[in-house]
Amino acid sequence: MKLRTKLLICSTLTALPSVGWSGLDLEFLARVPADPGSSRFDIAAAEIVDYHAPTKRLFVTHDGGEDNPGVIDIIDISDPSNPALLTPILLDAYLEDAKPTSVAVNPNAARNEIAVAVRAPSLPGHVLFFDTSGVFLRDVQVGVEPDKVGYSPNGRYLVVANEAESVDKTGGPGSADDGEGSISIIDVTRPVKKFAPTVRTADFTAFNAMRDDLVAAGVRIHPDAISVAQDLEPEYFTFSTNSLTAWVTLQENNAIAEIDLLRAKVTAILPLGYKDHSLAGNGLDPSNQDNAENDDPKIANWPVFGIYQPDTIESYRAKGKTYLVTANEGDTRDNFDQARVNSLDLDPDVFPNDDIQDNDQLGRLNVSTIDGLNANGEHEALYAFGARSFSIWTTGGNLVYDSGDDFEQITAALLPGEFNSNNTANDSFDSRSDDKGPEPEGLTLGTFAGKTYAFIGLERIGGIMVYDITNPTAPSFCNYVTTRDFSGDPEDGTAGDLAPEGMLVIPANKSPNGEDLLVVAHEVSGTVGIFQINIAP
């Protein structure tokens, strides 16, 4: 059974070591549930996770699937190596057809409170508050399709990113059912059980008149969008250490929004630019039909730009400055802005070689239909979704570091027969090369022995990449650990952990066993993996 793969000490990636290990290790402790089976397979049965230290409990979103109510799973990890599922919170009892998208635990331990963002068939969205025993406290209305929910470090605010995607997924940009993205800021300084909290909204309407300037700067606004506010889709956020500012990923728009929490105002929209896959160290495998043998992935440089489009974002302080860290997953607007290169009209002056549209070259790669067009409607540049990497940025949106093609190079070296696999089926070698590759999505940070580490989850092939990011301009690769079993059957629950998404570091001073832990929710397998973080002396 392939449960883990180890690499050597943190180092710049010039050569991949094949045996041994030192530095930082992830020791697999337990999986919950141990044998999930088809009842949890591919229904987002474990997507986002948070932890309450006093009760030693994890709270995990569980969609329930099409025919079952959404719930919050509660897991007792008093013994992290032997966790136990407790009675879940059934959300349908408090809001009909409610499906959870995110969960957060109040950092004020004495408050004993969790918040659950839920989507429901009717607009707008809601946040349901419970105590840590699952007792309902309050229902608060927020914006359209809330996605991420989280408490500020000081516990004063509960912030909600309202993504506002097209509700029925058929109209696309410009349709009447495509709501306006926004950020809800809920004042939770007083107990929500006794006092109805104040909800303020930071919206993007002030940027509607700036549409042309935003597009010129590199913010992706769909040409058919009714307005800027309608097209912007907040995905995830992180806070400044003083709880005054939040930075929100606008994934489809390839930008980050800066939010003033005191004024509940969007103060800036920061375009992220593009990654040049033609440069050394920025290669990719763009085809699932390039005749690659199962032990010979085809990673190379190509005339393609990667649209960073981060999902998860985190922040940390280094050398007296705040830096933003992103997992560059990539995303389309429900395929309304996507096509394969073999279906496009290319500018013959830029792409004189017709072979480039062959399926064993760039023909199969999914790219944007709204970027890189010349005056004749031909593509003079190709823009692929996501950057297959993680990045570090200044708070002004300037790129400090990108991991280049590390993720594909590492997985190709360690798991060549499973390279760019899909997350719902084994024996799926190379099947995601044409569409975002390993697809980094989840991300969390932790500080141990005076060093800061980034843990990045690869949604498709699975596993966790670990980097030392203490120096934001020169991170070093540490480890890649996977608990996926490529010999098992994903639907039967014998393939281990699939599609890491929500990730959480529990520091030793709050951990039930006194050791640093990493907890990872896996969306496709419906499992939660618990790891102990071991640092070599």
TILUM-588253 format. One record per residue (C-alpha): residue in three letters; z, x, y. Coordinates in pm, whole numbers, padded with zeros to 5 digits, always signed. Last residue first. Example, Ala and Ser with C-alpha at 12.3 -4.5 7.8 and 13.67 -1.06 7.14 Angstrom:
2
ser+00714+01367-00106 ala+00780+01230-00450 
This chain:
537
pro+01580+01680+01831 ala+01310+01448+01691 ile+01313+01101+01843 asn+01335+00801+01612 ile+01238+00453+01728 gln+01343+00193+01471 phe+01076-00065+01402 ile+01089-00444+01366 gly+00771-00638+01288 val+00735-01006+01374 thr+00484-01198+01166 gly+00236-01478+01228 ser-00036-01275+01052 val-00284-01350+01333 glu-00054-01324+01636 his+00161-01026+01547 ala+00487-01002+01745 val+00616-00645+01778 val+00977-00531+01816 leu+01052-00166+01895 leu+01410-00052+01849 asp+01634+00217+01998 glu+01944+00260+01782 gly+02293+00114+01817 asn+02243-00121+01523 pro+02238-00449+01717 ser+02050-00290+02010 lys+02170-00331+02366 asn+02284+00029+02430 ala+02009+00156+02199 pro+01731+00013+02411 ile+01534-00285+02276 val+01164-00222+02337 leu+00944-00531+02329 met+00587-00610+02229 gly+00386-00934+02233 glu+00038-00885+02087 pro-00012-00704+01757 ala-00307-00850+01563 leu-00220-00836+01191 asp+00097-00726+01011 gly+00093-00688+00634 ala-00213-00778+00429 thr-00028-00985+00166 gly+00010-01305+00369 asp-00229-01506+00156 glu-00472-01544+00446 pro-00470-01170+00517 asp-00540-01070+00154 gly-00417-00720+00070 ser-00580-00378+00021 phe-00604-00309+00394 asp-00227-00333+00431 arg-00142-00340+00804 thr+00181-00172+00905 thr+00013+00075+01138 val+00153+00374+01323 tyr-00034+00603+01560 asn+00160+00886+01717 cys+00215+01113+02012 phe-00080+01134+02253 ser-00002+01310+02577 pro-00009+01170+02930 ala-00134+01401+03208 thr-00153+01230+03548 pro+00135+00992+03478 asn+00369+01274+03369 thr+00633+01094+03162 ile+00348+00911+02990 asp+00424+01019+02632 tyr+00181+00813+02426 val+00222+00588+02120 met-00059+00384+01963 ile+00054+00085+01758 gly-00128-00072+01466 gly-00401-00330+01422 ile-00774-00299+01359 arg-00828-00592+01597 glu-00542-00633+01845 leu-00461-00267+01897 gly-00104-00255+02030 ile-00008+00005+02292 phe+00336+00166+02308 ala+00386+00375+02623 tyr+00659+00638+02638 thr+00883+00761+02919 lys+01089+01077+02869 gly+01451+01149+02958 ala+01579+01139+02599 phe+01425+00795+02554 thr+01247+00568+02804 gly+01044+00271+02682 leu+00722+00098+02781 thr+00539-00204+02644 leu+00177-00296+02580 gly-00020-00558+02391 glu-00398-00591+02425 pro-00599-00290+02308 glu-00927-00420+02162 pro-01010-00186+01869 gly-01382-00226+01948 lys-01454-00451+02245 asp-01743-00647+02083 asp-02028-00459+01918 ser-01789-00228+01735 arg-01589-00524+01607 ser-01741-00551+01257 asp-01734-00174+01198 phe-01549-00212+00865 ser-01460-00571+00773 asp-01336-00516+00419 asn-01016-00691+00525 ala-01037-01016+00717 thr-00865-01188+01009 asn-00800-00887+01235 asn-01154-00748+01248 ser-01211-00387+01156 asn-01312-00127+01415 phe-01279+00157+01161 glu-01147+00047+00821 gly-01322+00309+00606 pro-01259+00580+00866 leu-00884+00510+00884 leu-00731+00832+01017 ala-01026+01001+01184 ala-01202+00684+01298 thr-00868+00538+01412 ile-00804+00844+01628 gln-01157+00867+01774 glu-01169+00493+01848 phe-00835+00496+02027 asp-00893+00824+02206 asp-01225+00718+02367 gly-01099+00763+02722 ser-00720+00743+02752 asp-00745+00673+03125 tyr-00539+00837+03398 val-00470+00807+03771 leu-00704+00522+03862 asn-00647+00383+04211 gly-00530+00021+04230 gly-00299+00056+04530 thr+00007+00047+04306 thr-00129+00366+04154 trp-00294+00329+03817 ile-00239+00435+03456 ser-00490+00330+03191 phe-00509+00217+02830 ser-00830+00228+02630 arg-01115+00034+02470 ala-01253-00026+02824 gly-01294-00403+02818 phe-01610-00612+02830 ala-01936-00420+02847 tyr-02137-00374+03167 leu-02503-00268+03146 ala-02691-00143+03452 glu-03035-00218+03596 his-03035-00556+03427 glu-03332-00764+03539 gly-03294-01063+03771 asn-03575-00942+03994 ala-03340-00834+04275 asn-03144-00615+04030 leu-02865-00733+03803 gly-02572-00511+03702 asp-02310-00781+03650 ile-02356-01154+03583 thr-02479-01146+03220 ser-02194-00925+03103 val-02228-00733+02779 asn-02200-00789+02405 leu-02340-00490+02217 arg-02584-00575+01937 gly-02892-00418+02095 leu-02720-00099+02207 gln-02841+00135+01928 asp-02866+00020+01565 asn-02961-00327+01685 asp-03257-00199+01882 gln-03231-00256+02256 ile-03224+00119+02328 asp-03552+00152+02141 asp-03741+00029+02447 asn-03684+00364+02621 pro-03773+00323+02990 phe-03425+00190+03076 val-03380+00250+03449 asp-03745+00206+03549 pro-03793-00061+03283 asp-03515-00280+03434 leu-03383-00462+03129 asp-03449-00824+03038 leu-03165-00925+02808 ser-03152-01063+02452 asn-03112-00729+02272 val-02822-00642+02505 arg-02615-00924+02361 ala-02497-01198+02596 gln-02182-01289+02791 asp-02090-01470+03113 phe-02023-01824+02985 asn-01867-01679+02669 asp-01531-01853+02727 arg-01508-01667+03058 thr-01518-01330+02888 asp-01235-01089+02815 gly-01154-00717+02812 glu-00859-00551+02638 asn-00769-00272+02880 ala-00397-00229+02817 thr-00257-00145+03161 val+00007+00084+03311 leu+00104+00057+03678 tyr+00276+00342+03859 thr+00568+00342+04101 lys+00649+00665+04285 gly+00951+00896+04309 lys+00816+01151+04062 ala+00771+00878+03802 arg+00874+00514+03820 tyr+00747+00254+03577 ser+00524-00051+03560 glu+00376-00274+03288 ile+00048-00465+03256 thr-00084-00663+02960 asp-00440-00801+02972 pro-00658-00547+03147 gln-01020-00619+03244 tyr-01140-00255+03238 ile-01511-00341+03264 gly-01679-00063+03066 phe-02007+00077+03195 val-02289+00156+02954 pro-02551+00432+02939 trp-02417+00556+02601 asn-02196+00841+02485 ala-02120+00854+02114 ile-01893+00713+01843 lys-02084+00630+01523 pro-01827+00569+01250 asp-01882+00771+00930 asp-01649+00685+00641 asn-01780+00338+00568 glu-02134+00456+00629 ala-02284+00375+00963 asn-02615+00193+00940 asp-02596+00110+01311 gln-02547-00262+01258 asn-02199-00321+01398 ser-02305-00149+01716 pro-02148-00008+02035 asp-01938+00279+01897 leu-01784+00426+02210 gly-01777+00745+02413 asn-01561+00819+02718 gly-01465+01179+02638 ala-01787+01314+02784 leu-01940+01071+03032 ser-02198+00805+02941 his-01923+00548+02885 asp-01861+00526+03260 lys-01553+00312+03317 tyr-01565+00052+03592 gly-01387-00046+03911 leu-01034-00179+03929 pro-01056-00427+04216 leu-00723-00478+04400 ile-00644-00821+04542 ala-00375-00800+04808 thr-00083-00983+04970 val-00060-01292+04750 lys+00234-01482+04898 ala+00559-01625+04769 arg+00733-01486+05080 leu+01019-01318+04894 leu+00802-01256+04587 asp+00528-01066+04770 ile+00251-01066+04509 glu-00011-00796+04449 ala-00316-00911+04254 ile-00489-00684+04002 ala-00863-00690+03935 asn-01129-00705+03667 asn-01202-01074+03743 glu-01172-01189+03381 gln-00833-01021+03365 leu-00667-01103+03693 thr-00366-00887+03613 val-00060-00959+03826 trp+00154-00710+04015 ala+00492-00843+04126 thr+00689-00730+04429 leu+01044-00767+04562 ser+01233-00729+04234 asn+01372-00387+04333 thr+01232-00223+04018 ser+00885-00353+04100 phe+00772-00624+03863 thr+00503-00673+03598 phe+00243-00940+03540 tyr+00010-01107+03292 glu-00299-01330+03298 pro-00382-01467+03642 glu-00732-01626+03637 leu-00930-01611+03963 asp-01235-01840+03957 gln-01086-02150+04115 ala-00920-01957+04397 val-01245-01774+04471 ser-01428-02104+04509 ile-01669-02339+04332 ala-01755-02070+04077 asp-02123-02057+03981 pro-02173-01695+04088 his-01870-01585+03882 ile-01634-01373+04089 arg-01579-01023+03954 val-01386-00823+04216 gly-01590-00510+04288 ala-01552-00450+04662 ala-01880-00630+04733 val-01752-00929+04536 leu-01432-00935+04738 asp-01619-00908+05068 asp-01855-01191+04975 arg-01568-01420+04872 met-01344-01358+05172 ala-01334-01720+05292 asn-01183-01828+04961 phe-00918-01555+04986 ala-00661-01773+05164 thr-00690-02017+04874 phe-00542-01765+04631 asp-00211-01929+04550 ala+00152-01820+04560 thr+00347-02130+04467 arg+00712-02205+04531 val+00948-02379+04292 thr+01308-02449+04391 pro+01545-02494+04100 ala+01710-02824+04005 phe+02080-02741+03984 lys+02328-02796+03704 lys+02141-02683+03392 val+01922-02455+03603 pro+02220-02232+03679 arg+02185-02100+04036 thr+01988-01786+04124 val+01694-01932+03934 asp+01441-01951+04219 ile+01106-02029+04057 ile+00793-01844+04168 ser+00471-02001+04039 ile+00162-01781+04058 ser-00181-01940+04092 gly-00523-01990+03935 glu-00717-02292+04053 gly-00835-02538+03791 asp-01163-02552+03601 asp-01197-02922+03518 ala-01451-02985+03794 ser-01696-02735+03651 gly-01798-02434+03859 pro-01722-02180+03591 gly-01752-02327+03241 gly-01773-02693+03149 thr-01705-02665+02777 lys-01361-02504+02748 asp-01184-02843+02775 val-00930-02719+03031 ser-01137-02453+03208 glu-00893-02169+03257 ala-00606-02215+03496 glu-00425-01887+03432 asn-00092-01989+03581 ala+00117-01670+03583 val+00481-01780+03594 val+00766-01597+03768 leu+01136-01668+03717 tyr+01317-01523+04013 arg+01670-01403+04088 gly+01737-01226+03758 asn+01755-00883+03922 pro+01479-00746+03698 ser+01251-01044+03773 tyr+01234-01298+03494 gly+00911-01359+03302 val+00651-01619+03211 lys+00288-01544+03111 asp+00032-01818+03046 pro+00080-02132+03253 glu-00221-02364+03225 val-00235-02517+03574 gly+00067-02461+03795 val+00440-02533+03750 gln+00660-02832+03668 val+01020-02767+03561 asp+01185-02920+03253 arg+01560-02859+03216 leu+01849-02756+02990 phe+01759-02821+02626 val+01998-02675+02368 gly+01829-02410+02153 ser+02137-02196+02086 thr+02014-01944+02344 asp+02021-02207+02616 phe+01699-02387+02690 phe+01458-02411+02986 leu+01113-02566+02960 val+00844-02443+03197 his+00559-02684+03257 gly+00187-02697+03325 pro-00007-02941+03544 leu-00200-03112+03396 ser-00219-03322+03081 pro-00310-03190+02736 ala-00005-02960+02728 arg+00057-02596+02801 val+00403-02450+02775 ala+00594-02164+02939 val+00935-02121+02777 ala+01244-02003+02964 ile+01561-01872+02799 glu+01922-01893+02911 asn+02265-01749+02824 arg+02350-01706+03194 ala+02612-01443+03110 ala+02339-01210+02988 asn+02173-01202+03331 pro+01839-01066+03209 asn+01725-01430+03149 val+01522-01434+02828 ala+01146-01497+02844 val+00899-01697+02637 ser+00521-01731+02659 thr+00231-01956+02563 pro+00418-02241+02400 lys+00229-02556+02295 ala+00361-02894+02408 asp+00205-03197+02238 glu+00459-03427+02404 leu+00722-03251+02612 tyr+01091-03244+02518 ala+01090-03332+02147 asp+00750-03166+02108 leu+00915-02832+02183 leu+01086-02803+01846 ile+01334-02516+01884 pro+01363-02328+01556 thr+01656-02330+01310 leu+01726-01966+01221 leu+01496-01704+01068 ala+01692-01409+00933 pro+01659-01034+00986 asn+01752-00780+00715 ser+01666-00433+00846 pro+01758-00534+01200 asp+02107-00647+01087 ser+02231-00866+01370 ile+01861-00949+01398 asp+01889-01330+01399 ile+01545-01476+01459 ile+01478-01791+01662 asp+01128-01935+01642 ile+01018-02131+01946 val+00807-02425+01844 gly+00471-02592+01897 pro+00420-02910+01703 asn+00197-02918+01396 asp-00158-03040+01330 glu-00368-02796+01535 gly-00155-02489+01484 gly+00219-02452+01528 asp+00187-02242+01845 his+00488-02025+01762 thr+00645-01833+02053 val+00924-01594+01953 phe+01290-01571+02057 leu+01483-01279+01910 arg+01858-01300+01865 lys+02142-01048+01882 thr+02365-01317+02041 pro+02484-01093+02327 ala+02154-00897+02339 his+01904-01178+02392 tyr+01554-01057+02300 asp+01196-01155+02386 val+00880-01217+02183 ile+00525-01337+02253 glu+00259-01419+01989 ala+00405-01513+01653 ala+00256-01823+01491 ala-00065-01785+01690 ile-00246-02005+01433 asp-00432-01730+01242 phe-00218-01733+00926 arg+00122-01900+00949 ser+00093-02158+00669 ser-00155-01927+00493 gly+00112-01689+00371 pro+00409-01556+00570 asp+00567-01329+00308 ala+00848-01129+00474 pro+00893-01373+00760 val+00980-01169+00956 arg+00901-00804+00877 ala+01157-00528+00844 leu+01261-00170+00916 phe+00945+00033+00983 glu+01037+00372+01126 leu+00835+00446+01439 asp+00834+00820+01499 leu+00851+01027+01816 gly+00819+01406+01821 ser+00738+01561+01486 trp+00493+01472+01211 gly+00313+01612+00911 val-00046+01587+00799 ser-00391+01529+00943 pro-00381+01670+01292 leu-00652+01538+01522 ala-00805+01795+01752 thr-00833+01813+02132 leu-00614+01512+02210 thr-00351+01648+02444 ser-00024+01664+02257 cys+00266+01453+02141 ile+00383+01588+01805 leu+00185+01515+01491 leu+00034+01201+01343 lys+00169+00939+01107 thr+00006+00650+00925 arg+00208+00362+00799 leu+00192+00070+00558 lys-00105+00145+00337 met+00000+00000+00000 
